[in-house]
Amino acid sequence: MKNFRSFLAFVAIAALAVGAAFAAPPDLLLAHAILPPDAFGTGHLMAFAAAGSIKQLNALLASRKSTLDAMAAITAAAEAREDGMLTADERTQFDAHADKIKTLDGDIARVRSNLDAARTGTSVEVPDGRISVEDNRAADPRGGFRSMGEFAAAVHAASVAAVNGHQVRDDRLIFNAAAPGSSYANESAGSDGGFLVPLEYSQNIFQASQNQVDALLPYTDSTPVTGNSMAFPVDETTPWGSSGIKAFWTNEAAEMAKSKPALDPMQLRLQKLTCLVPVTDELLADSGAIGSYLNAQTPVAMNWRTNEALWGGDGIGKPRGFFLGGAMVSVAKESGQGGGTVVRQNITKMRARMAPASYRRAFWMINNDVLPQLDELAYGQVGTNSAIYNPVGGDFGYGTLLGRPVMVTQHNPTVGAQGDIALVDWKSYRTITKSGGVETATSMHLWFDLGLTAFRAIFRVAGQPLVTKPITPNNGTATLSPFVVLDVRS
């Protein structure tokens, strides 16, 4: 009888449980479904908390959907009009909805974090009581794009849409707008906005330009700056000259002689180097080709112009090159020397005019046309000249001249002209560059009628020699310099 009464009690409790289950709100049933069975063993409070969280999540998701629908309705209304543009009121509403989406996304993330904690039976402790949520694309150096080609294709699609009166639909492009303060519509206009090329692809271009064999900027005394200019103190005095810091022998108990530094300020202001690359629709259709094309052509163009300025720039809107800097020494040709020739005395006299502290850092820069003349120094009279030029090895693949590397460039003039051979210590040339390297962006639907999309790169750099005049030696009459060239032979 006792067992029978226990059985009836069990049946009654089970019936109550089943009835309660059917009467339970859907959220509670969903909470039971997502929580492990042993979660209820710790008490019903966790289940009710999870149910509340799911109810909140459903409400937030529904609100987010309705907000997105409202945004879509606004853009659809604009596209239905002839000009395809948003009105001022529509733009205000759209921006308000966009802000609401950001807020809802944060709330949704918090509720989901709550559910994750309940699902595992653990809690998440946040020290200051807040959970911050950010768009992953903000930290993605690729801006959400898998490749440079995919980005380029998205830009081209946006360009076509803009020309046809439609709005930009790829939110990855809007996220990377070059002019975030501009209107939604203006971000589709090349002259008014455009889109920044994702950081990783910009850095690839900058690094490639610095890694080229003949890039001169890495050899200079370079400083990245955050502003637009920088002033440096320059000391052009020597220990044996009449000014600057001096040391003196002093007798016992005698007054010590005094000296003071003679510093002149050097002011460098950044100049802007730009590269506008037109890309055909055919290249844009091939995402692999466009990445290779841009990453190959842009660094070459920018490196060339930078080198040209560091070599012979006039300082007007560009760096002042060492060739026009005032400190260069030009070594005269030998008596009776034929035009367009190089003799061993030219080379040894150039080394003799190099400042001693600079020679161990310097390298030779020559025009291609000079190479046969150097080969004569190596092979013409082996017993005398073999130690002057070694055509094998060297940092740049063209051997060494009196032990220093030889670089062949197109910045040196042809053989026989002044500067066809130069011995340069680039650490005696100071440059500043804008922190972050090259800034890259797109110019929307420029040359659209030609089937081209433009990609723009901007590099800001300034430079000039550290010294403004040749150095007078302590003993001897021939001046010295970190920049020595061979004079005209005609």
C-alpha positions in Angstrom: 0.0 0.0 0.0 2.9 2.3 0.9 4.5 1.7 -2.5 1.2 2.2 -4.3 0.8 5.6 -2.6 4.3 6.6 -3.6 3.6 5.6 -7.2 0.4 7.8 -7.2 2.5 10.7 -5.9 5.0 10.2 -8.6 2.3 10.1 -11.3 0.8 13.4 -9.9 4.1 15.2 -9.9 4.9 14.0 -13.4 1.5 15.2 -14.6 2.1 18.6 -13.0 5.5 18.8 -14.7 4.1 17.9 -18.1 1.3 20.5 -17.7 3.8 23.1 -16.6 5.9 22.3 -19.6 3.0 22.8 -22.1 2.1 26.0 -20.3 5.6 27.4 -20.3 6.4 30.3 -22.6 8.2 29.5 -25.8 11.3 31.3 -24.6 11.6 29.1 -21.6 11.3 26.0 -23.8 14.0 27.4 -26.0 16.2 28.0 -23.0 15.7 24.4 -22.0 16.7 23.3 -25.4 19.9 25.2 -25.6 21.0 24.5 -22.0 22.6 21.2 -20.9 20.4 19.1 -18.6 22.7 19.5 -15.6 22.2 23.3 -15.9 18.9 23.0 -14.1 20.6 21.0 -11.4 22.2 24.3 -10.2 18.8 25.9 -9.8 16.0 27.3 -11.9 17.4 30.8 -11.8 19.9 30.2 -14.6 17.1 28.8 -16.9 14.9 31.9 -16.3 17.9 34.2 -16.9 18.6 32.4 -20.2 14.9 32.7 -21.1 15.0 36.4 -20.5 18.2 36.7 -22.6 16.6 34.9 -25.5 13.6 37.1 -25.4 15.8 40.1 -25.5 17.8 38.6 -28.4 14.7 38.0 -30.4 13.5 41.5 -29.8 16.9 43.0 -30.8 17.2 40.9 -33.9 13.7 41.9 -35.0 14.5 45.5 -34.4 17.7 45.2 -36.4 15.8 43.6 -39.3 13.2 46.4 -39.3 15.9 49.0 -39.3 17.7 47.4 -42.2 14.4 47.3 -44.1 13.9 51.0 -43.4 17.4 51.7 -44.8 16.7 49.6 -47.9 13.5 51.5 -48.4 15.3 54.8 -48.3 17.9 53.8 -50.9 15.2 52.2 -53.1 13.2 55.4 -53.0 16.3 57.4 -54.1 17.1 55.0 -56.9 13.5 55.3 -58.2 14.0 59.0 -58.8 15.7 60.3 -62.0 18.9 61.7 -60.2 19.2 58.6 -58.0 20.4 60.7 -55.1 19.3 60.9 -51.4 17.6 64.0 -50.2 18.8 65.8 -47.1 16.0 64.3 -45.0 16.6 60.9 -46.4 20.3 61.2 -45.7 19.6 62.2 -42.1 17.2 59.3 -41.7 19.7 56.9 -43.2 22.5 58.0 -40.9 20.2 57.7 -37.9 19.3 54.1 -38.9 23.0 53.3 -39.4 23.8 54.6 -35.9 21.0 52.5 -34.5 22.4 49.4 -36.2 25.7 50.0 -34.5 23.9 50.3 -31.1 21.8 47.2 -31.8 24.9 45.2 -32.8 26.5 46.0 -29.5 23.4 45.0 -27.5 23.1 41.8 -29.5 26.7 40.9 -28.7 26.2 41.5 -25.0 23.1 39.2 -24.9 24.8 36.5 -26.9 27.7 36.7 -24.4 25.2 36.2 -21.6 23.8 33.1 -23.3 27.3 31.7 -23.9 28.0 32.0 -20.2 24.7 30.3 -19.3 25.3 27.5 -21.8 28.7 26.6 -20.2 27.5 27.2 -16.7 30.2 29.8 -16.2 30.1 33.6 -16.0 32.2 36.3 -17.8 33.8 38.8 -15.6 34.4 42.3 -17.1 36.5 44.5 -14.8 34.8 47.8 -15.5 31.4 46.3 -16.0 31.3 47.0 -19.8 31.7 45.0 -22.9 33.0 46.8 -25.9 32.2 45.7 -29.4 34.0 46.8 -32.6 33.6 46.0 -36.2 36.3 43.4 -37.1 37.0 45.3 -40.3 38.5 48.1 -38.2 41.3 45.9 -37.2 41.6 44.1 -40.5 44.4 45.5 -42.6 42.7 44.1 -45.7 39.5 46.0 -45.0 37.4 42.8 -45.4 38.8 42.0 -48.9 40.6 38.8 -49.6 42.9 40.4 -52.2 43.9 43.6 -53.9 42.1 42.3 -57.0 38.8 41.8 -55.1 39.1 45.4 -53.7 39.7 46.7 -57.2 36.8 44.8 -58.7 34.5 46.2 -55.9 35.7 49.8 -56.7 35.0 49.3 -60.4 31.5 47.9 -59.7 30.8 51.0 -57.5 32.0 53.2 -60.2 29.7 51.6 -62.8 26.8 51.9 -60.3 27.5 55.6 -59.7 27.6 56.4 -63.4 24.2 54.7 -63.7 22.8 56.7 -60.8 22.9 54.0 -58.2 24.3 53.9 -54.7 27.3 52.0 -53.4 26.1 48.7 -52.1 29.3 47.1 -50.9 29.6 48.2 -47.3 33.2 47.3 -47.2 33.9 50.2 -49.6 31.8 52.6 -47.5 33.7 51.4 -44.4 36.9 52.4 -46.1 35.7 55.7 -47.5 38.5 58.2 -48.0 36.2 61.0 -46.9 34.2 59.6 -44.0 32.7 63.0 -43.3 31.2 63.3 -46.7 27.7 62.3 -47.6 26.6 58.8 -48.6 26.2 59.9 -52.2 29.5 61.8 -52.5 31.5 58.7 -51.6 30.7 57.5 -55.1 32.2 60.6 -56.7 35.9 60.5 -57.5 36.5 64.3 -57.1 34.6 64.4 -53.8 35.7 61.3 -52.0 36.8 57.8 -53.1 38.0 54.9 -51.2 41.2 54.2 -49.3 43.1 51.2 -50.4 43.3 48.8 -47.4 46.4 49.3 -45.3 48.0 45.9 -46.1 48.0 46.6 -49.8 49.3 50.1 -49.3 52.1 48.8 -47.2 52.9 46.2 -49.8 53.4 49.0 -52.3 55.5 51.1 -50.0 57.7 48.2 -48.9 58.2 47.1 -52.5 59.4 50.6 -53.4 62.0 50.5 -50.6 63.1 46.9 -51.4 64.2 47.6 -55.0 67.9 47.1 -55.5 68.5 50.7 -56.7 66.3 52.4 -54.1 68.4 55.3 -52.6 66.1 56.4 -49.8 67.0 53.4 -47.4 70.6 54.5 -47.6 70.0 58.0 -46.5 69.8 59.3 -42.9 66.0 59.1 -42.8 63.5 60.1 -40.1 59.7 59.4 -40.2 57.7 62.4 -39.0 54.0 62.8 -38.1 53.8 66.5 -39.0 54.7 68.4 -42.2 58.2 69.4 -41.4 61.2 69.0 -39.1 64.2 71.2 -38.1 67.6 69.7 -37.5 70.7 71.3 -36.0 73.6 71.1 -38.4 77.3 71.4 -37.4 79.6 72.0 -40.4 82.6 72.9 -38.3 85.8 70.8 -38.0 88.1 70.2 -35.0 90.8 72.2 -36.8 88.7 75.0 -38.0 88.1 78.5 -36.5 84.7 77.9 -35.1 82.7 75.2 -33.3 83.7 72.9 -30.4 87.5 72.9 -29.8 89.9 71.1 -27.5 92.9 72.9 -26.0 96.0 71.9 -24.1 96.0 73.6 -20.7 98.8 74.3 -18.3 98.4 73.5 -14.6 96.4 76.1 -12.8 95.9 78.0 -16.0 92.5 79.2 -17.2 90.9 76.9 -19.7 90.1 78.1 -23.2 86.5 78.2 -24.1 84.6 77.2 -27.3 81.0 77.0 -28.2 79.0 75.0 -30.8 78.2 76.7 -34.1 74.9 75.1 -35.2 72.8 76.1 -38.2 69.2 74.9 -38.3 68.1 72.7 -41.3 64.4 73.0 -42.0 62.9 70.1 -44.1 59.3 70.4 -45.3 57.6 67.4 -46.8 56.9 67.4 -50.5 54.3 65.4 -52.2 55.0 62.7 -54.8 51.9 61.3 -56.5 51.3 58.3 -58.8 48.0 57.9 -60.7 47.6 54.5 -62.2 44.9 53.8 -64.8 43.7 50.2 -64.8 41.7 48.7 -67.6 38.4 46.9 -67.1 40.1 43.7 -68.5 42.7 43.8 -65.7 39.9 44.5 -63.1 38.1 41.4 -64.2 41.2 39.4 -63.3 41.8 39.8 -59.6 45.1 38.0 -59.7 46.5 40.2 -62.6 45.4 43.5 -61.0 47.2 42.8 -57.8 50.4 42.0 -59.6 50.0 45.0 -61.9 49.6 47.6 -59.3 52.1 46.2 -56.9 54.7 46.0 -59.7 54.2 49.3 -61.5 53.5 51.7 -58.7 56.7 51.1 -56.7 58.8 51.3 -59.8 57.4 54.7 -60.7 57.6 56.2 -57.2 61.1 54.8 -56.6 62.3 56.3 -59.9 61.1 59.8 -59.1 62.4 59.7 -55.5 65.8 58.6 -56.7 65.9 61.3 -59.4 65.1 64.0 -56.8 67.7 62.7 -54.3 70.3 62.7 -57.1 69.6 66.0 -58.8 66.4 67.7 -57.5 66.4 71.5 -57.5 64.6 71.7 -54.1 61.5 73.4 -55.6 58.5 71.2 -54.8 60.9 68.2 -54.4 64.0 67.3 -52.4 67.3 69.0 -53.2 69.7 66.5 -54.7 73.4 66.3 -53.8 74.3 67.2 -57.4 72.8 70.7 -56.8 73.4 70.9 -53.1 76.6 73.0 -53.0 78.8 70.5 -51.2 79.7 68.4 -54.2 83.3 68.1 -55.3 84.0 67.6 -59.1 87.4 66.0 -60.0 88.9 67.3 -63.2 90.0 65.1 -66.0 93.7 64.2 -66.6 95.8 66.4 -68.9 95.4 65.1 -72.5 92.7 62.6 -71.5 90.4 61.7 -74.4 86.7 62.4 -74.4 84.4 59.7 -73.0 87.2 57.8 -71.3 88.0 56.7 -67.7 91.5 56.2 -66.5 92.8 54.9 -63.2 93.9 58.4 -62.1 90.3 59.5 -62.3 89.2 56.9 -59.8 92.1 57.3 -57.3 91.7 61.1 -57.3 88.0 60.8 -56.7 88.7 58.6 -53.7 91.3 61.1 -52.4 88.6 63.8 -52.4 86.1 61.8 -50.4 85.9 62.8 -46.7 87.7 60.0 -44.7 84.7 59.4 -42.4 82.5 58.9 -45.5 84.5 56.5 -47.6 83.6 53.4 -45.6 79.9 54.1 -46.1 80.1 55.3 -49.7 79.4 53.4 -52.9 80.1 54.2 -56.6 77.2 55.2 -58.9 77.8 55.0 -62.6 76.0 55.1 -66.0 75.8 51.8 -68.0 78.0 53.4 -70.6 80.9 53.6 -68.1 81.1 49.8 -67.7 83.3 49.2 -70.7 85.7 51.8 -69.5 85.9 50.1 -66.1 86.5 46.8 -67.7 89.5 48.3 -69.4 90.8 49.1 -65.8 90.3 45.4 -64.9 91.6 43.7 -68.0 93.5 46.2 -70.1 96.7 46.2 -68.0 96.3 43.4 -65.5 99.5 43.9 -63.7 98.7 47.5 -62.9 94.9 47.8 -62.8 93.5 44.5 -61.6 93.2 45.9 -58.0 91.2 48.9 -59.2 88.1 47.3 -60.5 86.7 43.8 -59.7 83.7 43.2 -61.9 82.5 40.2 -59.9 80.3 40.4 -56.8 79.5 43.6 -54.9 76.3 44.6 -53.2 74.6 45.5 -56.5 76.0 42.8 -58.8 78.4 45.0 -60.6 81.5 44.3 -58.6 83.7 46.7 -56.6 85.8 49.7 -57.5 88.7 50.3 -55.1 86.9 48.0 -52.6 83.5 49.9 -52.6 80.3 48.5 -54.3 79.3 49.7 -57.8 75.7 50.6 -58.6 74.6 51.1 -62.2 71.8 53.8 -62.5 70.0 55.9 -65.1 70.4 59.0 -63.0 74.1 59.3 -63.9 74.6 61.0 -67.3 76.3 59.1 -70.1 80.0 58.5 -70.2 82.1 61.7 -70.6 79.5 64.0 -68.9 80.0 65.4 -65.4 78.7 62.9 -62.9 78.8 59.8 -65.1 80.8 58.4 -62.2 80.0 59.5 -58.6 81.2 58.4 -55.2 78.4 59.1 -52.7 78.0 58.7 -48.9 74.2 58.7 -48.6 74.3 58.8 -44.8 75.5 62.4 -45.3 72.1 63.1 -47.0 69.2 63.7 -44.6 65.6 62.8 -45.5 62.2 62.9 -43.7 59.2 60.8 -44.7 55.6 60.9 -43.6 54.9 58.2 -41.0 52.8 55.4 -42.5 54.5 55.5 -45.9 52.5 55.7 -49.0 48.8 56.7 -48.9 46.8 54.9 -51.5 43.2 55.5 -52.6 40.9 55.2 -55.7 39.7 58.0 -57.9 36.1 57.0 -58.8 35.1 56.7 -62.5 37.9 58.8 -63.8 38.3 58.0 -67.5 35.1 55.9 -67.2 34.4 56.4 -70.9 37.8 54.8 -71.7 37.1 51.7 -69.6 39.7 52.7 -67.0 39.7 53.1 -63.2 42.3 55.1 -61.5 44.3 54.2 -58.4 46.2 56.9 -56.7 49.3 56.7 -54.5 50.8 59.7 -52.5 54.2 59.6 -50.9 55.5 62.6 -48.9 59.3 63.0 -48.6 61.9 65.8 -48.2 65.7 65.7 -48.3 68.9 67.6 -48.7 72.6 67.1 -48.0 73.8 67.5 -44.4 76.6 69.8 -45.5 76.2 72.9 -47.7 79.8 73.4 -48.8 83.0 71.3 -49.3 85.1 70.6 -46.2 88.5 72.3 -45.9 91.1 69.9 -44.7 93.6 70.6 -41.9 96.6 69.9 -44.2 96.3 70.2 -47.9 94.5 72.5 -50.3 92.1 70.2 -52.1 88.6 70.3 -50.4 86.8 67.1 -49.4 83.2 66.1 -49.5 80.8 63.1 -49.0 79.7 63.7 -52.6 82.4 63.4 -55.3 81.9 63.2 -59.1 84.1 63.0 -62.1 84.1 66.2 -64.3 83.5 66.5 -68.0 85.8 64.7 -70.4 85.2 65.9 -73.9 
